[in-house]
Amino acid sequence: MKEVLLALIAGMAVGLLFKFLKLPLPAPPVFSAVVGVFGVYFGGVAYEWLIKIIQN
């Protein structure tokens, strides 16, 4: 949980800095793109889970 909070804080700091410098945010501007990133992560997790099931 500590890693998640640190990642959130770091992300917020970067977002604040970019907005302060009037730069575009270095993140997908659309919610669906963010969901896609989660999909990629969970796809990798599901692959690892399936491999464990198949090997047993």
C-alpha positions, 0 to 999 in steps of 0.5 A: 500500500505504501508503494501505491501512495508514493506513486500517487503522490509522485504523480500528483507532484508531476501533474502540478509541476507540468501545469505550473510550467504550462506544459501538456500533461504527460498522461493519456487525456482520455479516461478510456486510455487510462482504462486501457493501461489497467487492462494491459496490467490485468491481462499480464496478471491474468496470464500469470494466473492461468500459467499457474493453473495450467502447471498444477 
